[in-house]
Amino acid sequence: MANLLTIDNLSKNFGGLTAINNFSMNVAQGEILSLIGPNGAGKTTLFNCITGIYRPSYGSISLPGEGAFIEKLPPHKVARLGLARTFQNIRLFANLSVLDNVLCGAFCRTKESLLDIVFHTQKFNSAERTVTARAMELLKFVDLSDKLFVPACKLPYGSQRRLEIARALALEPQLLLLDEPAAGMNASETNGLGDLIRKIKNSGITQIIIEHDMRFVMEISDRIVVLNYGEKIAEGSPLEVKNDKKVIEAYLGEGPQCT
């Protein structure tokens, strides 16, 4: 299976603090890769480097194709190359409707000029119809089609998470990064999220997921990468990672020694 994203010897320093240290990883087209590790391991810092929020101190991040290095690009250019993300803390437009939240993401993919928008030209009106239809398809995809005109702030927490995913999908990404999507969800909401993530995979979109719910991670992941203190300590299938001694020690400590 071809690689969609390649990270090579990546490091990120904040003054004297090393948040990511010489990290390398390949992400295969179509897989669900989970990124796990204790709090402060560097997971969200890695996401921020991939999506252009942080510029790495060293190393490279690349997509397929000649010259497709993205580690120095700003976030909006990274998004245009097909990378979208959600955040650990929900960042919806709280007072806008469910539909308008998704439209905000969808319009980022249009190419109409400012004059087209101001004068509502035929080109803009055609794009608006196309974008609205796409937004409604996505809301049906995430089971929110009956909430089109509800303000985002009025949705239950689990539905807000789904809306944020729909808005990210409106960017038509080839790679979707989800930062703790199950955080704060109850068991029913988490099960529903797992179904949604599998639907996204079946639609052909590759996913990288940061998550602390280990049962959820083991159920949905094709492969898992484990970070600790900014370094990769394990990589493999859910079963391989679950039984890895370094992973057990990172999460649980070595425990008392018998003498």
N, C-alpha and C positions, 0 to 999 in steps of 0.2 A: 504494500500500500504506500502511495507517494506521501511525502511529508508536505504539510501545508505551512507549518511554521518551524523555523530552526533558530534556536537560541544557542550562542556559542561563547563560552567563557565570560559570561556576563557578571559584572560587579557594580554595585551601587554604594557609594560612601556618602555619609552625611557628616562632614567634618572628620572627627576621629572615629566615628561609628561606621562599621561595615554592616549594612543591612542585607546585601546579597554578595556572596563571595564565590567567584569563579563558577558560575552556574551554567550548565549546558542541558538542553532538552530539545527533543524533536516531538512535534505533534502531527500525527498522521491524519490524512484526509478522512473525515467522516467519523472519527472516534470521539468518545466521551472520556476525557482525561481529567481526573480529579487531582487537585493540589492540596495536600494536607500538611499539618504540622502544628506544634503548640503555638499559643499566642506569642506574637513577636518573632515568629520564625522567618518573616520576610515575604509572606505570600502576597499580600496586597501591594507591597512595594514592587514585586515582580509584575503584577498586573499593571501598575502605574507606569512601569518602564515599557511594557509591551504596547500600551495604548497612547504613549507620548506625553503623559502627564509629567513623568520624570525622564530626564536624559541619563542613560547609564554612564557610570564613570569609566568603564571599560567594557569591551566585548561588543557583540553584534546580535541583531535580531533581523531575520530575513524571511521573506515570502518567496514562493517559487518564481523563477524568471530572472533574467539578467539584470543586475543592478537594483534588485528589489530589497535593499536594506532600509529598514524603517526606524532604527533606533534614534535618529536625529530629527525625525519628522514631528511636527506639532500634532495635537490630537485630532484636529479636523481633517488633516490629510491622511492620518492613519485610518480614520473612519471611512473616508472615501475609497480606501483600498480594500474595504470589506471586513473591518474589525469593529465589533460593537460590544458594549459591556453594560452590566448593571453594577450597582454599588451596594456595599454592605449596609449602609443607611439609605433607605428609599429616597429617591430624588425626583419625585413627580412634581408637576405643576398643580399644586393642591387645589386651586380654585377653578382650574379649567376642567371641562368635561372629559370623560373617558376617551371619547372620540378625538377631541382636540389634542389630548396628550399624544396619541398615536400619530395624528397628522403632523405634529411638530417634528417627529422623527422622519416621517415619510417625505416631507417637503425638503429635507436635507439632501435627498437624492435627485431633486429636479434641477433643471438647468435654465430656468427662465430668468430673464434679466430684471433689474429693478423697474425698468419702464413697463415691462409686461405685467408686473405685479401691480404697479400704481394705476395703470390704465385698463387693467383687466382685459388684456388682449385675447384674441381667439386662442393663441398658443397657451396663455395662462389658464383660461377657462377649461381647455381640454386637459391640461395637466392636473388641474384641480379635481376634475371628475375621476381621472385615473387614480390619483392619490387617495381620494375618499373611498373609492371602491376597494383599493388595496387595504386601507386601514380597517374597513369593515370586515374584510376577509380575515385579517389578523386577529381581530377581536372575537370573531367566531372561533378561530383556531385555539384561542386561550380561554374559551367559554365565558366571554364577557359581552356577547352580542346583545344581551338584554339590558345592558347598562350604558348604552351609548352616550346619553346626555346627563348622566349622574356625575356630579363633581368628584374628582379623584379622591378628595379628602373624606368623602362619605362612604367609600368602599371599605369593607372589612379588610383586615391586614393581609390575609392571604391573597385576596383579589388585587390589592395594590401591588403585591409582588408580581402577579401575573400581568398586570397592566405595564409594569416597568419592562418586563420581558417582551411584551408586544411592541412597545415603543422601540426597543433595541432591534427587534426583528424588522421593523419598518425601514431600517437602514439597509436592508437586504444584505446582511453580512455573510461572508463565507466562514468566519470564525466568530463565535459568540462566547464572551467571557462573563461568567456569573459569579459574583462575589457574595458568598454565604446566602444563597437564595432561600434556604430552608430556615434561616434564623428567625426565631419567634413564632414559627408555625406550629399548630397542633398536629396530632398524628394524621388526621384526615386530610388536612391541607398538605402535609408533607407527601402523603401517598399520591395525591393529585398532582403535585409538582413533579414527582418522579415520572408519572405518565406523560406529562407535558414535555419533559426533557427527552423522553424516548421518542415522542412525536417529532420534536425538532430534529433529532438525529435522523429519523426516517425521511425527513424532508431534505436531507443532504447537507445539513449545517454541522460543522465541527464545533465541539464545545470544550472549554476548559472551565472547571468548576472549583472554587474554593469552598470548602465546607467542613464544619466541625462535627456534624452528625455522622458518626462512623457507620451506623447501620445503613443510613441513606447512601453514603458513599459506596459501601460494599455492594449495594444492590444495583446502582446505576452505572458504575464505572467499567469501562473497558480496560483502563490502565490507571495506575496511581503513582504519583511522584510525591515523595516526602521531603519536606524542608525542615531543617533545625538550625537555628542560629545562622540563617542565611546560606546554608550549604545543603546540597542534595545528599541525603543519607540512604535513600532507598528508591527503587523504581521497579514496577512490575505489575502483575495481575493482582486483583484484590486478595486472592488467597496467598500469593507470595508475600505481599506487603503485610498482611495480617499476621503472618508467622515470622516476620523478620525481627531478629533480636535487637537491632539498632532502633527500630521503630517502637518496639515494646519499651525499651529503656527511655526513649525520648518522651513518651507519654506517661509512663508509670514509674520511672526511676528503676535503678537496679535492685532496690530492696535490700533487706538485711542479709548479711552473709552468715552462713552457719560455720562454726569452727569446732 
